[in-house]
């Protein structure tokens, strides 16, 4: 079954919808410039709304250890997502220090962008292949833009991975068909306004990703 991650959850309606829809992973953004950012306290309050359910993922962008420590002091995470310019050594250091699996996000725009996967494979537990931000973009992800899904078709990705970048309930089935991805990640594509999740869109996305 296709894995589904709902990222950028920042309110009760979005959280409850992701849980009810059966999402496999749920992302909290700990990056203040993002319109989807939450504080550790807010994330903890949301996570407490349901026992079990989706794996709680903390999204960080080039974080200091102190930030990760503050988040983990407030709530339990199942997965750390690194969405910045972290190199393999930094990924390994974070994984070793905090004892949690790490998903490394990588921006993809051309075939050569996939070459870096080999360098990260020994230290990352998962990959998130996202559209490379356009020139001048202020955010490393969540820019509502896809990359050419055919770039990953038939390619052996050395770790479990999720496809991200501009996915919507309307496009996700085709994205899965073209890319061969085992899972998908969505944020802006299930929003009714920038940074505001739409419960109906979340339900539609999960159903579409799983062929429903």
N, C-alpha and C positions, 0 to 999 in steps of 0.2 A: 504494500500500500504506500502511496506517495506520502512522504513526510511533509507536514505543513507547519511553518513558523509564522506567527503573527507578531510583528515587531512594532516597537514604538507605542506600546500600550501605556496609557497614562490616566485612565479614569475607570470607574467601576463598570460602566456600561460596556466598554471595550473589553475589559478583563472578563466579565461574565460571559460575553458573547463568544470569546475565544475558547473559554472552558467548555461552554455548552455545545459549541460546534465540533469539539473533539480535536482541536489543534494539538500537535505533538510538542511544539515549543512555543514559548511566549517570551518576547523580548522587552526588557526595560532599558531605556536609554539613559546612561549617566554621562551625558555630554551637553553642558548647559547651552551652547549655541543652537542646539536642535529644538524645533518647536514641539518635539515629542519628549523632551527631557523630563525626568522625574528626580526628586531627591530620594536618598535612601529611605527616609521615613515614609514618603508616599508609596514607594515601591513595596515596602514591608506591609503597609496597610492593605494594599491591593492583593498581594500574595496571600495574605491571611484570609481572604474571602473564600478560598477553596483549598481543602487539603488534597494533596496529590494533584493529578491532572497534568497539564503541560509542563515540560522541563522549563524551569525559570532560567532565563539567559540574561546576563548583564552585558550590555554593549558599552564598550569603552573606546576612546580615541586617544592613543598615545598617553595612557594614564600613568600617573605616579603611583607607586605602591600604596601611598597613604589613602588615595581615593578608593582603591579596591578594598583596602582594609576597612574603611568607613562603611562601605556598602555591605561587606560581609558581616560586620558587627550588627547591622540592622536586619538583615534577612539572609536566608539560605539561598545560594545560587547553585544550580546544577551545572552551569556552563558559563565560561567567560568568552565573550566575543570581542576580538580586537579588530577595530575598524580603521586604524590609522596607518602610520608609516612604520609600524613595528617591524624590526628585522627578525630573522630566525633566532638569534641569540636572545632578544628581548622576549619573544614568545616562549622560549625554553625557560627563561628565568621566572616569568610569571607563573607558568605551569608548575615549576618546582617549588616556588615559594608558597603558593596558595593551594596546591594539591587538588586542583580542579581541571577537568578537561578544557581545552582551548579550541575555539573555532576562529580561524584567521580569515578575514574578509580581504579579497583581492579584487581590484578594479580591472575589468577586461574591456578592451576595445578592438584588439587585433590578435591574430593567432600567436604572435610572439609574446603577448602578455601571459599566456599560459605556461611559458617556459619556467617561470619562477616557482611553480608548484613543487618542483623537485627539491628546491632548497628548503621549503617549509614542511615537506612531507614527514621528515624525521621528528619534528617537534610539535606539529599541529595535529589535533585529533579529528578535526573536520575543516572543511573549507566552505566559505560562502563566496560564490563568484557573482560579483555585482557589476553593474555598468560603471565604467571609469567616469568619474565626475567630469562634466564639460569644463573647458577653460574658464577660470574665474568663479567657479562654483564655491560657495562658502561652506558646504557640507560634504563630507566624504561619501555619503550615501543618502538614500531617501530623496533623490532628485527626480523621481518619476520617469526615468529614461531607461529603456532596455538596451542591451547590446545584441549583436547578431547571434541568435540562439544556435545557429548551425555551427558555430565555432567549437562547441563541445560535443557535437554529434559524433559518435563512434570513437571518441577519445577516451583513453583510460586515465581517469582522475585518481591519483594515488591515495586518496582518503575519501570517506563519505562526504558528500557535499550537497549544498543547497544552491538553487538558482535564484538570483534576485535581480532587481532593476526594472521598474516600470510595469510590474505584473498587475493584472486586474482580474476580477472574476470573468471578464469577457475574453481575456487573452491567455489565461493560464493553461488551458488545455492544449492550445496550439504551441505554447512555449515548451511544455513538457514533451510534446510530440517531436518538435524540431531539435531540442537540446539533448534529449535522453536523460534529463536530470532525475535523480531519485527523490528529490524533494525541492520545495520552493519556499521562499521567504517574501513576505509582502508587508508593506507599511503604508505608503501614501495611496496605494491602489485600493485600500478599503477605508478611505476617509471621506467624510462629507464636507470637510473644510480642512485646511492645512493644520495638521496636528490633532485633529478630532476624529476618532474612529467612529465608523457607522456600523452598528451591530448587524444590520441586514446585509451589508456588503461583506462582512466577515463570514457570515453563514453562507453566502453565495460563493465566496472564494473557496472555502474549504470543500463545499460540495462539488464545485467545478474541477478542483484539483484532483478529486478522487473519482471523477467520472459520474457524479450524481446529477 
